Amino acid sequence: MQFLTLLTTAVIAASSAVARPGDYTPPAAGCKPGTYSCAVGKYGQQGWQVCNTSELWVYGGDCPPHTACNFNERNQSPYCI
C-alpha cells in the first residue's frame, strides 16, 4: 500500500511539472465516478480524463493540435477549444 501511495505521489508530481498555466489535474484517486476534467497527457499535450468506477482518473484522449482543454464549470465538462 505504501508503494502505491508513493507511486501516486510521484505521478502527480511529474504531471504537475509539465502542466501549463491554466491546466488543472485533480488528485489521482478519490474522484467521483463518471466525472471528467482536463488533464495533461504523457507527452505534455492537453486532453481530458474521466473518473472510473474504482474512483481513479483515466486519461481519455488528446485535444486536437493548436487547441487547449477548457473546463466548463456550469456543466462540469471539458472542451478542447
C-alpha positions in Angstrom: 0.0 0.0 0.0 2.9 2.4 0.8 4.3 1.7 -2.7 1.0 2.6 -4.3 0.9 5.8 -2.3 4.5 6.7 -3.2 3.8 5.9 -6.9 0.7 8.0 -6.9 2.6 10.9 -5.4 5.3 10.6 -8.0 2.8 10.5 -10.8 1.0 13.6 -9.5 4.3 15.5 -9.1 5.5 14.5 -12.6 2.2 15.6 -14.2 2.2 18.9 -12.4 5.7 19.6 -13.6 4.7 19.5 -17.3 1.3 21.3 -16.7 0.9 24.6 -18.4 -0.7 27.6 -16.8 -4.5 27.1 -16.6 -4.3 23.3 -16.6 -5.9 21.5 -13.7 -5.5 17.9 -13.0 -7.3 16.7 -9.8 -5.6 14.2 -7.5 -5.1 10.7 -8.9 -7.6 9.0 -6.6 -10.8 9.7 -4.8 -12.7 11.2 -7.7 -16.4 10.8 -8.3 -17.1 8.1 -10.9 -18.5 9.4 -14.2 -16.9 12.9 -13.8 -14.5 14.5 -16.3 -11.7 17.0 -16.1 -8.9 18.5 -18.2 -5.6 16.7 -18.0 -2.1 16.7 -19.4 -1.0 13.6 -21.5 2.2 11.7 -21.1 3.9 13.8 -23.8 2.7 17.2 -22.4 -0.3 17.6 -24.6 -3.6 18.8 -23.3 -6.5 16.5 -23.1 -9.2 15.1 -20.8 -9.7 12.4 -18.2 -12.6 10.5 -16.8 -13.1 9.0 -13.3 -13.7 5.3 -13.4 -15.8 3.1 -11.1 -12.7 2.5 -8.9 -12.5 6.2 -8.3 -9.4 6.6 -10.3 -8.7 9.1 -13.1 -8.1 7.5 -16.5 -6.7 9.6 -19.4 -9.4 9.9 -22.0 -7.7 11.5 -25.0 -5.8 14.3 -26.5 -7.1 17.7 -27.7 -6.5 18.3 -31.4 -3.4 20.3 -32.4 -3.5 24.0 -31.6 -6.3 23.7 -29.1 -6.5 23.7 -25.3 -8.7 22.0 -22.8 -11.1 24.3 -21.1 -13.3 23.1 -18.3 -16.9 24.4 -18.2 -17.8 24.7 -14.5 -21.5 25.0 -15.4 -21.9 21.6 -16.9 -18.8 20.0 -15.4 -17.4 19.0 -18.8 -14.0 19.6 -20.5 -13.9 21.0 -24.0 -11.0 21.3 -26.5 -11.2 24.8 -27.9 
